[in-house]
Amino acid sequence: MATTHPHLTARGPWSWALAAVVAALATLLSSAVFVPDATAADSTVTGYGWPVKPFHRQHPVRGFFGDPRIGMTPKGWEQSFHFGIDVSCPNGTPVYATLDGVVRLESFRPETVAVVAYDGHTEFQYWHIVPAVRNGQRVTAYRTVVGHAAPPWEHVHFAESRNGAYLNPLRAGALGPFADTTRPWIKHLSADTDGRPVPVRATHGVVDLVVEAYDTTPIPVPGRWGGKPVTPALVRWRVTGAGGRVVLPWSTAIDHRLRIPSNDRYLTQYARWTRQNKKNRIGRYRFVLRAGWDSRTVVDGRYVVEVAASDVCGNTTVARFPIRIANRPAV
């Protein structure tokens, strides 16, 4: 769908348009390396800027789309997927509308402002702010301050939805400029039974294959939230045997490049002992490659589990973990 043009005053409309085109092209080219499941038709909103000044410059993002969110909510204990991104900024920072539209406020979310586009299908949300607009007010992109970053959050949670489905703002051609030259890193593979690890050197029976994988923020995050990881956007895996023979073909464990699953699928993607980042604690990201895998379906022997972790820009790391299947007693 087409969006209204941003009314930028910082650099002028033509310099912004050129910068946006260059940034979107660079992101698109980098993401074309490893996007086996994505389609261009999924990018429904394109070319909008950041919700804090300067609109034409990339800001630190301390929480990625699809990161785990775990804790008490008004509805009780919940485990869910992060449905937006957390743009780091000092408390009190003005937060601007990023599209023309109409404000929607909800009494049960006093620190949230939503702006609904005039087409009625697209909605941008700004969480953890003190609202500066009224319900039903018409706002102008990059001119209207919708609120100010509320303490103690030190960020604005920015979310985009289309017909009620959340989309990744960092996907190619959406929020920009955005570039990422870092690569995810893969720490550990385990075979779990009821959350307890089974030695991969003697894997047997029915197990969950679980991998720990992390990504680094492309711009360092300041303050107490600095130095903490985010999650990769895509995790895939396969099993090979002697001579590289494919035993199990490539399969996708998670794919948050465009959308996230419903929260009832959280435990199918995040394994036990996963935790989110906290102010004084680093998160731990354990991804389920295959739940309830019956290792008896392959012949006893030595294999390699290959895991590929990628970000939205296509930067990819591949790790190879040896595993030995041992279901039959040695003779």
N, C-alpha and C positions, 0 to 999 in steps of 0.2 A: 504494500500500500504506500502511497505517497504521504509524506508528512509536511507540515508547514515549515517554511524556512526559518531558521533561528535568527532572532534580531540581535546580532552581536555588535557591540560598540567598541570592544577592546582593540580589535585590529582592522575592522572594516569587513563588509560582507564578502568582498572578492578575495582578500587574503585568507579569510576563514574557509571559504569554499575550496580554494586551492589546497590549503593544508589538510582539510578533511578528505579530499580526493586522494592526495598522496598517502595519508595515513591508512585509509581504507584499502588502497591498492597494495601497500606494503604488507598489511595484515593478511589480505587475501592470498597474496603470493606465498607467504610463509606458511599459511594454514593448508595450502594445497598439497603439501607433502604427504600427509597421513590423515586423510578424512574418508575412510572407506564407507561409513554409514550416513554421512551428512548429505543433504540436498540443498541447493541454492534456494529452493522455494520456501524453506523454513525461515529464511531471514526476512521477516515481514516489515520490520521497521529499521531504517538505515540512517546513518549519518548524523546522529545527535551528539551534543557535547556533554561535558561533565556538569554535575549539579552544583559545584562550587567553583569560585574563581581561582585561577583563570580558566575559562571554559575550553580554551584551545590547547591546554597543556595536560599531559597525563599526570594523574595523582596517585599516591600510594593506595593500594587496596590490600587490606589486611584480612579479609574474609572472602573466599571465592564461592561461586555458584555451586551448590551441591555439597559443600562442606557439612560435616555432621553437626547437629545441634541437639544437645542432650541436657535435660534439666526439668525443673518444676515450672509449670505454666498455670494460668487460671483454670485449665482443664485437668491439671494433675501432671504426673510425670510423663514426659514425651520424648521421643527420639524422632528426629525429622531431618529433612534435607534443607540446607540453607537456600532460600528461594530468591536471593538477590546477591549483591556484593556489598561489602562494607568499605566505604570510601573514607580513609583516615583524614581527620581534620580536627583542629582545636575546638573545644567547647565554645559555643557562641558564634561560630562561623556562619555567615548567611548562606542559606540553601535556596537555590533558584529552581523555578520550573524549567523543565527541559523540553516541553512542548506546549503549544497553545491548547487551551482546553478549559474545563470547568472543575472547580475544586469539589471533592467529596470528603467530608469529615465524618468520622464515626465516634460516638460518645464512649464506646468501650475501648477505643484506641486513642487516647488523648495525645499521644506523642507521634501520631501518624497523619500525614497529609497525602491524599491521592489526587492526581490530576487526570481526568478522563478526556481523551481527545474528542474533538467534535464528531468524529466518525462513530463514536460510541463503542468501538471495539478495542482500542488500545488504552492502557492505563499505566501511568508511572506512579510509583509510590516512594515516599520519603519517610523513613522511620527514625525514631529517636531524635526528634526535633521538637522545639517549642513552636507551634503553629503561629503564623503571622497573617493568615488569610481566614476568610469566613466561608462557611458552607455555601456552595452555589456560585461563588465568585468566579468570574472569568479571569484567566491569567494569561500572560504573554511569555513565551519562552525567552529565558535569559534576561528578562527585565523584571519579572515579578519575584520578590523574595517570598517563598512559601513558609519559611520558618528559619530557626537558628538551631545549630547542633546543641542538643541538651546534655548537660552534665548528668552522670559521669561518663557518658558513652564514648566521647572522643572520636566519633565517626557518624556518618549518615549511612543508614542501610538503604540502598537504592535498588528498587525492583521494577521490572517491566513485565506486564502481562498482556496477552492477546486473547480475547474471548475467554478470559478466566484462566488461561494456562500461562504459567510463568516461563519466560525465556531468559537465556543467559545474556546479560547485557554486554559481555566481553566477546561474544561471537563476532566473526568477521563482518565488518561493515556496519556494526551497530554503534555502541558507545565508542567515541574516539576523540582525539587520537589515542590508540592503545597499541603498544608493542611489547613483546616479551622475548628475550633472547636466552632466558634461563631454561634449563632442562629439568624435568622431574628426576628423582632418584629413588631407587628401589632398595630396601634395606634387608628384607628377610622373607623367606618362604617357610610355612609350617603346614603340617597335616594335623588337623585338630579332631578330637573326638569329645563331644560335649564340652568344648572349650579348653580341653587339656591337650597339649601337644603330643603327637606321636613322632618318634624320631624318623626323619626323612631317610635316614640310612637303613631303616627297616620298616617301611610303611606297609601296613596290612589292614585288611578289613575295610569298613566304610568310614571315610574321613571327609572332612571339609578341607579343601585346599585354600589356604589363606595367605595373602601377601601384604607386607607393609610397604607403602609407597607414599612419597611426599613430593611437594613442589615448593619452589622458592618464589616469593613475591618479586616481580620484576623491578620494582622500586622499593628501596628499604623503607620500612614503616618506622616512624619516629616514636620515641617515648616507651612506655611500659609494654606496648604490644609489638615492639620491634623484635626481629630475629625469630619469629614463630612461623611454622610452615603452613602451607595451604594444600589442598588436595589436587592431584592431577584431574584433568577433565575426562580422560579416556584411559581405561586399563583393559588390555587384551592378553590372551595367553594361549599356549599350545604345548603339546608334549611331543618330544622327538625321541627316537631310539638310536641304535647303532648306525653310524654313518649319516646321521641327520634324517633318517627315515621318519616321516610324520606318522605318529601314532594317534594323536588327537589334533585336529586342525585348529586354526586360530578361532577363538571364541571371545566375545565381548563380555567382560565382567561388569563394567560401569561405562556409561557414556553420558556425560553432563555437558557436552559442548553446546547443545541447543536447548534441551529441556531436562527436567528432573522427573523421576517417577513419583507416584503418589506415596505418601508417607507410610502407608501400610506395607510397602516393599522395602522399608529401611533395612530390616534384618536380613534381606536377601542380598544386600550389597555391602553392608558394614558388619564385620564380624564382632564377636564378643571381645571386650577389653578395648574397643575403640573409644576414644575420648576427644572432645573438642578443645581448642585452645582456650586457656583462661589467662587472666591478667598475670598471674604468677606461676603458670604451668604451661608447658608445651604440649600440644595435642599429639594423639597417637592415631594413625589411620590404618586400619586393618580391613582389607577388601576381600570379600568372598569370591574366589575364582570359580569354584564349583562346590556346591553344598551336597553332602550325601553321596560323594563319589565312591563307587564300589571298586576298590583297587584290584579286586579279583577278576575284573573284566579284561585285564591285560596280563600277559605272561610274566611270571616272576623274572626280574632282571633289573638292569640299570637303565635309567632314562634321564632326560633333561626336561625340566619345566622352563619354558621360555616365557618371560613376562615383558610386555611393552607398555610403558606409561607415557602419555602424551598430554600436552596442554592445548588450549584453544588455538594457539598459533602453530601447532604442528611439531613443536620441539619434542623429540622422543628419546627415551632411554630404553634399551633392551637389556635385561639381565637374564642369566642362565643359571639355573639351580639344579645340581645333580640330585636325583632321587632314586632310591632302590626299593623295588616292590618285593616283599618277602612274605607271601601268604602260606607257602608250603614249608614244612620243617625240613631242615637240611638233612641229607642222608650221608 
